[in-house]
């Protein structure tokens, strides 16, 4: 298939699935693997296109980003999680935790994908999707909104889970939002914190995707096409899909996609 057409497909998948707790990285990797891409290259490409939706999230949450950055001068050890600095402190600490956990997870993934065939790799993604769906189901069933602002425990826990989301099939938004719900934050606040945290994480992930493979296995123009499509589709769909997430049991979709991936991988 023409690499530019593949880039369009990858951009559309990333732009839509980034806002649903069903692992955009996992679904992009599955699509690329189905098109004959090697698992290691598929993971790098899937990480790379997160740069496009990072721009989408920044534009969509521009007021929240501006407010968080405005509190930077007031940020200090004694007041890190107090008042207006709480959101910025959460993002900073959680991003640091994500970086540490994500590095360990990525090294483990690199060792694993060298041993897997395309079918086994897809089945593994499916298993991680199912696990993500089960976590979301638990969070939906057993949460009470009792907290109004994030603290250091939230940041370390959510940041660590976000680091694990570098594994394709582990939904970043699904795991981080579920953790925040289980910690007592309400739905809107959990999604807001999760997607603010996604901005630096997506930028770091995109850079790692490029550096990891010395590129993403496509031309510069195809890479740009993927980023532009992901950014435009992401910005156009984020509002609608956020409303869908609030009204639909998305965990069912996550489990369903995971089971299909497992079945497809085992049949290859």
GITAUR-V503760 format. One line per field, one symbol per residue. ss: DSSP state (a for helix, b for strand, c for the rest). A space follows every 50 residues. Layout:
ss = ???
This chain:
ss = ccaaaaaaaaaaaaaaaccccccaaaaaaaaaaaccccaaaaaaaaaaca aaaaaaaaaacaaaaaaaaacaaaccaaacccaaaaaaaaaaaaaaaaaa aaaaaaaaaaaaaccccaaaaaaaaaaaaaaaaaaaaaaaaccccccccc caaaaaaaaaaaaacccccccaaaaaaaaaaaccccaaaaaaaaaaaaaa aaaaaaaaaaaaaccccccaaaaaaaaaaaaaaaaaaaaaaaaaaaacca aaaaaaaaaaaaaaaaac
